Amino acid sequence: MKTASVTESKNELSRLLRRVRAGHSVLIMDRDVPVARLEPVAGDTIPDAPRLAALERQGLLRRNRPAAGMIARLKQLPAPKVKTGASAVAALLADRGEPGR
């Protein structure tokens, strides 16, 4: 099990959460005293999971799920064409209908 100080936990929380998502546990230490443990959460440990599943089966609830293939479709879009020497600020102002400065 990985250990991390409180300072490391604050500064690198995203990295520690990636480890937890990968199935590892992280023990948080405050001056060499264990104070907390980050562990992966199983889907069935959510207290309202059975109730939410029942509502979903009844058609009263639809859980948010990422659209399948959305990232692949976005990657297929052509990159926007930019004129040489164009100003991003001028383009933004023109898009807003504001006069240039």
MIGU-907699 format. One record per atom (N, C-alpha, C): residue in one letter; chain; atom name; x, y, z. Coordinates in steps of 0.05 Angstrom, whole numbers, plus 5000, padded with zeros to 4 digits. Example, Ala and Ser with C-alpha at 12.3 -4.5 7.8 and 13.67 -1.06 7.14 Angstrom:
2
{aa->a | ch->A | at->N | px->5264 | py->4886 | pz->5156}
{aa->a | ch->A | at->CA | px->5246 | py->4910 | pz->5156}
{aa->a | ch->A | at->C | px->5264 | py->4934 | pz->5156}
{aa->s | ch->A | at->N | px->5257 | py->4955 | pz->5142}
{aa->s | ch->A | at->CA | px->5273 | py->4979 | pz->5143}
{aa->s | ch->A | at->C | px->5258 | py->5001 | pz->5157}
This chain:
101
{aa->m | ch->A | at->N | px->5017 | py->4977 | pz->5000}
{aa->m | ch->A | at->CA | px->5000 | py->5000 | pz->5000}
{aa->m | ch->A | at->C | px->5018 | py->5025 | pz->5000}
{aa->k | ch->A | at->N | px->5011 | py->5044 | pz->4983}
{aa->k | ch->A | at->CA | px->5026 | py->5069 | pz->4982}
{aa->k | ch->A | at->C | px->5019 | py->5086 | pz->5005}
{aa->t | ch->A | at->N | px->5039 | py->5100 | pz->5016}
{aa->t | ch->A | at->CA | px->5034 | py->5120 | pz->5036}
{aa->t | ch->A | at->C | px->5040 | py->5148 | pz->5025}
{aa->a | ch->A | at->N | px->5025 | py->5168 | pz->5034}
{aa->a | ch->A | at->CA | px->5029 | py->5195 | pz->5025}
{aa->a | ch->A | at->C | px->5025 | py->5214 | pz->5049}
{aa->s | ch->A | at->N | px->5041 | py->5234 | pz->5050}
{aa->s | ch->A | at->CA | px->5038 | py->5254 | pz->5071}
{aa->s | ch->A | at->C | px->5014 | py->5272 | pz->5064}
{aa->v | ch->A | at->N | px->5005 | py->5287 | pz->5083}
{aa->v | ch->A | at->CA | px->4983 | py->5306 | pz->5079}
{aa->v | ch->A | at->C | px->4991 | py->5326 | pz->5057}
{aa->t | ch->A | at->N | px->5015 | py->5336 | pz->5058}
{aa->t | ch->A | at->CA | px->5024 | py->5355 | pz->5038}
{aa->t | ch->A | at->C | px->5025 | py->5343 | pz->5010}
{aa->e | ch->A | at->N | px->5035 | py->5319 | pz->5008}
{aa->e | ch->A | at->CA | px->5036 | py->5305 | pz->4982}
{aa->e | ch->A | at->C | px->5007 | py->5300 | pz->4972}
{aa->s | ch->A | at->N | px->4989 | py->5293 | pz->4991}
{aa->s | ch->A | at->CA | px->4962 | py->5288 | pz->4983}
{aa->s | ch->A | at->C | px->4948 | py->5313 | pz->4972}
{aa->k | ch->A | at->N | px->4954 | py->5336 | pz->4984}
{aa->k | ch->A | at->CA | px->4942 | py->5361 | pz->4974}
{aa->k | ch->A | at->C | px->4954 | py->5368 | pz->4947}
{aa->n | ch->A | at->N | px->4980 | py->5365 | pz->4944}
{aa->n | ch->A | at->CA | px->4994 | py->5374 | pz->4920}
{aa->n | ch->A | at->C | px->4990 | py->5355 | pz->4897}
{aa->e | ch->A | at->N | px->4985 | py->5330 | pz->4902}
{aa->e | ch->A | at->CA | px->4984 | py->5310 | pz->4881}
{aa->e | ch->A | at->C | px->4959 | py->5292 | pz->4883}
{aa->l | ch->A | at->N | px->4937 | py->5304 | pz->4890}
{aa->l | ch->A | at->CA | px->4912 | py->5289 | pz->4894}
{aa->l | ch->A | at->C | px->4904 | py->5275 | pz->4868}
{aa->s | ch->A | at->N | px->4906 | py->5288 | pz->4845}
{aa->s | ch->A | at->CA | px->4898 | py->5275 | pz->4820}
{aa->s | ch->A | at->C | px->4914 | py->5250 | pz->4815}
{aa->r | ch->A | at->N | px->4940 | py->5251 | pz->4820}
{aa->r | ch->A | at->CA | px->4957 | py->5227 | pz->4815}
{aa->r | ch->A | at->C | px->4949 | py->5205 | pz->4834}
{aa->l | ch->A | at->N | px->4944 | py->5212 | pz->4860}
{aa->l | ch->A | at->CA | px->4936 | py->5191 | pz->4879}
{aa->l | ch->A | at->C | px->4909 | py->5179 | pz->4872}
{aa->l | ch->A | at->N | px->4890 | py->5195 | pz->4862}
{aa->l | ch->A | at->CA | px->4864 | py->5185 | pz->4853}
{aa->l | ch->A | at->C | px->4866 | py->5166 | pz->4829}
{aa->r | ch->A | at->N | px->4885 | py->5172 | pz->4811}
{aa->r | ch->A | at->CA | px->4890 | py->5154 | pz->4789}
{aa->r | ch->A | at->C | px->4899 | py->5126 | pz->4799}
{aa->r | ch->A | at->N | px->4916 | py->5126 | pz->4820}
{aa->r | ch->A | at->CA | px->4925 | py->5101 | pz->4832}
{aa->r | ch->A | at->C | px->4901 | py->5086 | pz->4844}
{aa->v | ch->A | at->N | px->4883 | py->5101 | pz->4858}
{aa->v | ch->A | at->CA | px->4860 | py->5089 | pz->4870}
{aa->v | ch->A | at->C | px->4841 | py->5077 | pz->4849}
{aa->r | ch->A | at->N | px->4837 | py->5092 | pz->4828}
{aa->r | ch->A | at->CA | px->4820 | py->5082 | pz->4806}
{aa->r | ch->A | at->C | px->4832 | py->5056 | pz->4794}
{aa->a | ch->A | at->N | px->4858 | py->5054 | pz->4795}
{aa->a | ch->A | at->CA | px->4871 | py->5030 | pz->4784}
{aa->a | ch->A | at->C | px->4869 | py->5007 | pz->4803}
{aa->g | ch->A | at->N | px->4857 | py->5011 | pz->4827}
{aa->g | ch->A | at->CA | px->4853 | py->4989 | pz->4846}
{aa->g | ch->A | at->C | px->4871 | py->4989 | pz->4870}
{aa->h | ch->A | at->N | px->4888 | py->5008 | pz->4873}
{aa->h | ch->A | at->CA | px->4907 | py->5010 | pz->4895}
{aa->h | ch->A | at->C | px->4895 | py->5026 | pz->4918}
{aa->s | ch->A | at->N | px->4906 | py->5022 | pz->4942}
{aa->s | ch->A | at->CA | px->4898 | py->5038 | pz->4965}
{aa->s | ch->A | at->C | px->4921 | py->5057 | pz->4972}
{aa->v | ch->A | at->N | px->4914 | py->5080 | pz->4984}
{aa->v | ch->A | at->CA | px->4934 | py->5099 | pz->4992}
{aa->v | ch->A | at->C | px->4929 | py->5106 | pz->5021}
{aa->l | ch->A | at->N | px->4949 | py->5104 | pz->5038}
{aa->l | ch->A | at->CA | px->4947 | py->5111 | pz->5066}
{aa->l | ch->A | at->C | px->4958 | py->5139 | pz->5069}
{aa->i | ch->A | at->N | px->4941 | py->5157 | pz->5080}
{aa->i | ch->A | at->CA | px->4949 | py->5185 | pz->5085}
{aa->i | ch->A | at->C | px->4961 | py->5187 | pz->5113}
{aa->m | ch->A | at->N | px->4985 | py->5198 | pz->5115}
{aa->m | ch->A | at->CA | px->4999 | py->5201 | pz->5140}
{aa->m | ch->A | at->C | px->5002 | py->5230 | pz->5148}
{aa->d | ch->A | at->N | px->4997 | py->5236 | pz->5173}
{aa->d | ch->A | at->CA | px->5002 | py->5263 | pz->5184}
{aa->d | ch->A | at->C | px->5023 | py->5260 | pz->5206}
{aa->r | ch->A | at->N | px->5047 | py->5269 | pz->5200}
{aa->r | ch->A | at->CA | px->5071 | py->5266 | pz->5218}
{aa->r | ch->A | at->C | px->5075 | py->5237 | pz->5226}
{aa->d | ch->A | at->N | px->5075 | py->5220 | pz->5206}
{aa->d | ch->A | at->CA | px->5080 | py->5191 | pz->5210}
{aa->d | ch->A | at->C | px->5058 | py->5177 | pz->5226}
{aa->v | ch->A | at->N | px->5034 | py->5189 | pz->5228}
{aa->v | ch->A | at->CA | px->5011 | py->5177 | pz->5240}
{aa->v | ch->A | at->C | px->4990 | py->5173 | pz->5219}
{aa->p | ch->A | at->N | px->4981 | py->5148 | pz->5214}
{aa->p | ch->A | at->CA | px->4960 | py->5144 | pz->5194}
{aa->p | ch->A | at->C | px->4934 | py->5158 | pz->5202}
{aa->v | ch->A | at->N | px->4922 | py->5174 | pz->5184}
{aa->v | ch->A | at->CA | px->4898 | py->5188 | pz->5190}
{aa->v | ch->A | at->C | px->4875 | py->5182 | pz->5171}
{aa->a | ch->A | at->N | px->4881 | py->5172 | pz->5147}
{aa->a | ch->A | at->CA | px->4860 | py->5166 | pz->5128}
{aa->a | ch->A | at->C | px->4870 | py->5146 | pz->5108}
{aa->r | ch->A | at->N | px->4851 | py->5133 | pz->5095}
{aa->r | ch->A | at->CA | px->4858 | py->5113 | pz->5074}
{aa->r | ch->A | at->C | px->4840 | py->5119 | pz->5049}
{aa->l | ch->A | at->N | px->4852 | py->5121 | pz->5026}
{aa->l | ch->A | at->CA | px->4837 | py->5124 | pz->5001}
{aa->l | ch->A | at->C | px->4836 | py->5096 | pz->4989}
{aa->e | ch->A | at->N | px->4811 | py->5087 | pz->4984}
{aa->e | ch->A | at->CA | px->4807 | py->5060 | pz->4972}
{aa->e | ch->A | at->C | px->4787 | py->5062 | pz->4950}
{aa->p | ch->A | at->N | px->4789 | py->5044 | pz->4931}
{aa->p | ch->A | at->CA | px->4769 | py->5044 | pz->4909}
{aa->p | ch->A | at->C | px->4741 | py->5038 | pz->4921}
{aa->v | ch->A | at->N | px->4721 | py->5050 | pz->4909}
{aa->v | ch->A | at->CA | px->4694 | py->5046 | pz->4917}
{aa->v | ch->A | at->C | px->4680 | py->5027 | pz->4897}
{aa->a | ch->A | at->N | px->4668 | py->5006 | pz->4907}
{aa->a | ch->A | at->CA | px->4653 | py->4988 | pz->4889}
{aa->a | ch->A | at->C | px->4626 | py->5000 | pz->4883}
{aa->g | ch->A | at->N | px->4615 | py->4995 | pz->4860}
{aa->g | ch->A | at->CA | px->4590 | py->5007 | pz->4852}
{aa->g | ch->A | at->C | px->4567 | py->5000 | pz->4871}
{aa->d | ch->A | at->N | px->4568 | py->4976 | pz->4884}
{aa->d | ch->A | at->CA | px->4546 | py->4968 | pz->4901}
{aa->d | ch->A | at->C | px->4548 | py->4980 | pz->4929}
{aa->t | ch->A | at->N | px->4569 | py->4996 | pz->4935}
{aa->t | ch->A | at->CA | px->4571 | py->5008 | pz->4961}
{aa->t | ch->A | at->C | px->4556 | py->5035 | pz->4963}
{aa->i | ch->A | at->N | px->4545 | py->5044 | pz->4941}
{aa->i | ch->A | at->CA | px->4529 | py->5068 | pz->4941}
{aa->i | ch->A | at->C | px->4503 | py->5063 | pz->4956}
{aa->p | ch->A | at->N | px->4497 | py->5077 | pz->4977}
{aa->p | ch->A | at->CA | px->4474 | py->5071 | pz->4994}
{aa->p | ch->A | at->C | px->4447 | py->5069 | pz->4978}
{aa->d | ch->A | at->N | px->4443 | py->5087 | pz->4959}
{aa->d | ch->A | at->CA | px->4418 | py->5088 | pz->4945}
{aa->d | ch->A | at->C | px->4418 | py->5072 | pz->4919}
{aa->a | ch->A | at->N | px->4439 | py->5056 | pz->4914}
{aa->a | ch->A | at->CA | px->4441 | py->5041 | pz->4889}
{aa->a | ch->A | at->C | px->4417 | py->5024 | pz->4883}
{aa->p | ch->A | at->N | px->4406 | py->5008 | pz->4902}
{aa->p | ch->A | at->CA | px->4383 | py->4992 | pz->4895}
{aa->p | ch->A | at->C | px->4358 | py->5009 | pz->4889}
{aa->r | ch->A | at->N | px->4355 | py->5031 | pz->4904}
{aa->r | ch->A | at->CA | px->4332 | py->5049 | pz->4899}
{aa->r | ch->A | at->C | px->4334 | py->5062 | pz->4871}
{aa->l | ch->A | at->N | px->4359 | py->5071 | pz->4864}
{aa->l | ch->A | at->CA | px->4363 | py->5083 | pz->4838}
{aa->l | ch->A | at->C | px->4358 | py->5063 | pz->4816}
{aa->a | ch->A | at->N | px->4367 | py->5039 | pz->4820}
{aa->a | ch->A | at->CA | px->4364 | py->5018 | pz->4799}
{aa->a | ch->A | at->C | px->4334 | py->5012 | pz->4795}
{aa->a | ch->A | at->N | px->4318 | py->5012 | pz->4817}
{aa->a | ch->A | at->CA | px->4289 | py->5007 | pz->4815}
{aa->a | ch->A | at->C | px->4276 | py->5030 | pz->4800}
{aa->l | ch->A | at->N | px->4284 | py->5055 | pz->4806}
{aa->l | ch->A | at->CA | px->4272 | py->5078 | pz->4792}
{aa->l | ch->A | at->C | px->4279 | py->5077 | pz->4762}
{aa->e | ch->A | at->N | px->4303 | py->5068 | pz->4756}
{aa->e | ch->A | at->CA | px->4312 | py->5066 | pz->4728}
{aa->e | ch->A | at->C | px->4296 | py->5045 | pz->4713}
{aa->r | ch->A | at->N | px->4291 | py->5022 | pz->4726}
{aa->r | ch->A | at->CA | px->4275 | py->5001 | pz->4714}
{aa->r | ch->A | at->C | px->4246 | py->5010 | pz->4709}
{aa->q | ch->A | at->N | px->4236 | py->5027 | pz->4726}
{aa->q | ch->A | at->CA | px->4208 | py->5038 | pz->4723}
{aa->q | ch->A | at->C | px->4207 | py->5060 | pz->4702}
{aa->g | ch->A | at->N | px->4229 | py->5068 | pz->4692}
{aa->g | ch->A | at->CA | px->4229 | py->5090 | pz->4672}
{aa->g | ch->A | at->C | px->4227 | py->5117 | pz->4684}
{aa->l | ch->A | at->N | px->4230 | py->5120 | pz->4711}
{aa->l | ch->A | at->CA | px->4227 | py->5145 | pz->4724}
{aa->l | ch->A | at->C | px->4253 | py->5160 | pz->4726}
{aa->l | ch->A | at->N | px->4275 | py->5146 | pz->4720}
{aa->l | ch->A | at->CA | px->4302 | py->5158 | pz->4722}
{aa->l | ch->A | at->C | px->4319 | py->5147 | pz->4700}
{aa->r | ch->A | at->N | px->4336 | py->5165 | pz->4690}
{aa->r | ch->A | at->CA | px->4356 | py->5156 | pz->4670}
{aa->r | ch->A | at->C | px->4383 | py->5167 | pz->4680}
{aa->r | ch->A | at->N | px->4401 | py->5148 | pz->4685}
{aa->r | ch->A | at->CA | px->4427 | py->5156 | pz->4695}
{aa->r | ch->A | at->C | px->4444 | py->5168 | pz->4672}
{aa->n | ch->A | at->N | px->4461 | py->5186 | pz->4680}
{aa->n | ch->A | at->CA | px->4479 | py->5199 | pz->4660}
{aa->n | ch->A | at->C | px->4501 | py->5179 | pz->4652}
{aa->r | ch->A | at->N | px->4503 | py->5174 | pz->4627}
{aa->r | ch->A | at->CA | px->4524 | py->5157 | pz->4617}
{aa->r | ch->A | at->C | px->4538 | py->5171 | pz->4593}
{aa->p | ch->A | at->N | px->4564 | py->5169 | pz->4591}
{aa->p | ch->A | at->CA | px->4577 | py->5182 | pz->4568}
{aa->p | ch->A | at->C | px->4569 | py->5169 | pz->4542}
{aa->a | ch->A | at->N | px->4565 | py->5185 | pz->4522}
{aa->a | ch->A | at->CA | px->4557 | py->5175 | pz->4496}
{aa->a | ch->A | at->C | px->4579 | py->5157 | pz->4485}
{aa->a | ch->A | at->N | px->4572 | py->5134 | pz->4475}
{aa->a | ch->A | at->CA | px->4591 | py->5115 | pz->4464}
{aa->a | ch->A | at->C | px->4603 | py->5127 | pz->4438}
{aa->g | ch->A | at->N | px->4629 | py->5127 | pz->4436}
{aa->g | ch->A | at->CA | px->4642 | py->5135 | pz->4412}
{aa->g | ch->A | at->C | px->4644 | py->5166 | pz->4409}
{aa->m | ch->A | at->N | px->4636 | py->5181 | pz->4428}
{aa->m | ch->A | at->CA | px->4636 | py->5210 | pz->4426}
{aa->m | ch->A | at->C | px->4664 | py->5221 | pz->4420}
{aa->i | ch->A | at->N | px->4684 | py->5211 | pz->4435}
{aa->i | ch->A | at->CA | px->4711 | py->5221 | pz->4431}
{aa->i | ch->A | at->C | px->4722 | py->5214 | pz->4403}
{aa->a | ch->A | at->N | px->4715 | py->5189 | pz->4394}
{aa->a | ch->A | at->CA | px->4724 | py->5181 | pz->4368}
{aa->a | ch->A | at->C | px->4712 | py->5199 | pz->4346}
{aa->r | ch->A | at->N | px->4687 | py->5206 | pz->4349}
{aa->r | ch->A | at->CA | px->4674 | py->5224 | pz->4330}
{aa->r | ch->A | at->C | px->4686 | py->5252 | pz->4330}
{aa->l | ch->A | at->N | px->4693 | py->5261 | pz->4354}
{aa->l | ch->A | at->CA | px->4705 | py->5288 | pz->4356}
{aa->l | ch->A | at->C | px->4732 | py->5289 | pz->4343}
{aa->k | ch->A | at->N | px->4747 | py->5267 | pz->4345}
{aa->k | ch->A | at->CA | px->4774 | py->5265 | pz->4333}
{aa->k | ch->A | at->C | px->4772 | py->5265 | pz->4303}
{aa->q | ch->A | at->N | px->4750 | py->5257 | pz->4292}
{aa->q | ch->A | at->CA | px->4746 | py->5256 | pz->4262}
{aa->q | ch->A | at->C | px->4740 | py->5283 | pz->4250}
{aa->l | ch->A | at->N | px->4732 | py->5302 | pz->4267}
{aa->l | ch->A | at->CA | px->4725 | py->5329 | pz->4257}
{aa->l | ch->A | at->C | px->4751 | py->5342 | pz->4246}
{aa->p | ch->A | at->N | px->4748 | py->5357 | pz->4224}
{aa->p | ch->A | at->CA | px->4772 | py->5370 | pz->4214}
{aa->p | ch->A | at->C | px->4780 | py->5394 | pz->4232}
{aa->a | ch->A | at->N | px->4805 | py->5399 | pz->4234}
{aa->a | ch->A | at->CA | px->4815 | py->5421 | pz->4250}
{aa->a | ch->A | at->C | px->4806 | py->5447 | pz->4237}
{aa->p | ch->A | at->N | px->4799 | py->5468 | pz->4252}
{aa->p | ch->A | at->CA | px->4791 | py->5493 | pz->4241}
{aa->p | ch->A | at->C | px->4815 | py->5506 | pz->4225}
{aa->k | ch->A | at->N | px->4808 | py->5519 | pz->4203}
{aa->k | ch->A | at->CA | px->4829 | py->5532 | pz->4187}
{aa->k | ch->A | at->C | px->4831 | py->5561 | pz->4196}
{aa->v | ch->A | at->N | px->4856 | py->5568 | pz->4202}
{aa->v | ch->A | at->CA | px->4862 | py->5595 | pz->4212}
{aa->v | ch->A | at->C | px->4878 | py->5610 | pz->4191}
{aa->k | ch->A | at->N | px->4870 | py->5634 | pz->4186}
{aa->k | ch->A | at->CA | px->4885 | py->5651 | pz->4167}
{aa->k | ch->A | at->C | px->4912 | py->5658 | pz->4179}
{aa->t | ch->A | at->N | px->4932 | py->5659 | pz->4162}
{aa->t | ch->A | at->CA | px->4959 | py->5667 | pz->4171}
{aa->t | ch->A | at->C | px->4958 | py->5696 | pz->4181}
{aa->g | ch->A | at->N | px->4968 | py->5701 | pz->4205}
{aa->g | ch->A | at->CA | px->4969 | py->5728 | pz->4216}
{aa->g | ch->A | at->C | px->4943 | py->5736 | pz->4228}
{aa->a | ch->A | at->N | px->4923 | py->5718 | pz->4230}
{aa->a | ch->A | at->CA | px->4897 | py->5725 | pz->4242}
{aa->a | ch->A | at->C | px->4900 | py->5728 | pz->4272}
{aa->s | ch->A | at->N | px->4884 | py->5746 | pz->4283}
{aa->s | ch->A | at->CA | px->4884 | py->5751 | pz->4312}
{aa->s | ch->A | at->C | px->4860 | py->5736 | pz->4325}
{aa->a | ch->A | at->N | px->4866 | py->5721 | pz->4345}
{aa->a | ch->A | at->CA | px->4845 | py->5706 | pz->4359}
{aa->a | ch->A | at->C | px->4826 | py->5726 | pz->4373}
{aa->v | ch->A | at->N | px->4837 | py->5748 | pz->4384}
{aa->v | ch->A | at->CA | px->4820 | py->5768 | pz->4397}
{aa->v | ch->A | at->C | px->4802 | py->5781 | pz->4377}
{aa->a | ch->A | at->N | px->4813 | py->5788 | pz->4353}
{aa->a | ch->A | at->CA | px->4796 | py->5801 | pz->4333}
{aa->a | ch->A | at->C | px->4774 | py->5782 | pz->4324}
{aa->a | ch->A | at->N | px->4780 | py->5756 | pz->4321}
{aa->a | ch->A | at->CA | px->4760 | py->5737 | pz->4313}
{aa->a | ch->A | at->C | px->4738 | py->5734 | pz->4335}
{aa->l | ch->A | at->N | px->4746 | py->5734 | pz->4360}
{aa->l | ch->A | at->CA | px->4727 | py->5733 | pz->4382}
{aa->l | ch->A | at->C | px->4709 | py->5757 | pz->4382}
{aa->l | ch->A | at->N | px->4721 | py->5781 | pz->4379}
{aa->l | ch->A | at->CA | px->4705 | py->5805 | pz->4379}
{aa->l | ch->A | at->C | px->4686 | py->5806 | pz->4355}
{aa->a | ch->A | at->N | px->4695 | py->5796 | pz->4332}
{aa->a | ch->A | at->CA | px->4678 | py->5796 | pz->4308}
{aa->a | ch->A | at->C | px->4655 | py->5776 | pz->4313}
{aa->d | ch->A | at->N | px->4661 | py->5754 | pz->4326}
{aa->d | ch->A | at->CA | px->4640 | py->5734 | pz->4331}
{aa->d | ch->A | at->C | px->4619 | py->5745 | pz->4350}
{aa->r | ch->A | at->N | px->4628 | py->5761 | pz->4368}
{aa->r | ch->A | at->CA | px->4609 | py->5774 | pz->4388}
{aa->r | ch->A | at->C | px->4595 | py->5798 | pz->4376}
{aa->g | ch->A | at->N | px->4604 | py->5807 | pz->4352}
{aa->g | ch->A | at->CA | px->4592 | py->5830 | pz->4340}
{aa->g | ch->A | at->C | px->4602 | py->5856 | pz->4352}
{aa->e | ch->A | at->N | px->4625 | py->5855 | pz->4366}
{aa->e | ch->A | at->CA | px->4636 | py->5879 | pz->4378}
{aa->e | ch->A | at->C | px->4657 | py->5891 | pz->4359}
{aa->p | ch->A | at->N | px->4659 | py->5917 | pz->4359}
{aa->p | ch->A | at->CA | px->4680 | py->5930 | pz->4343}
{aa->p | ch->A | at->C | px->4708 | py->5923 | pz->4353}
{aa->g | ch->A | at->N | px->4727 | py->5922 | pz->4335}
{aa->g | ch->A | at->CA | px->4755 | py->5916 | pz->4343}
{aa->g | ch->A | at->C | px->4766 | py->5939 | pz->4359}
{aa->r | ch->A | at->N | px->4787 | py->5934 | pz->4373}
{aa->r | ch->A | at->CA | px->4800 | py->5955 | pz->4390}
{aa->r | ch->A | at->C | px->4826 | py->5963 | pz->4378}
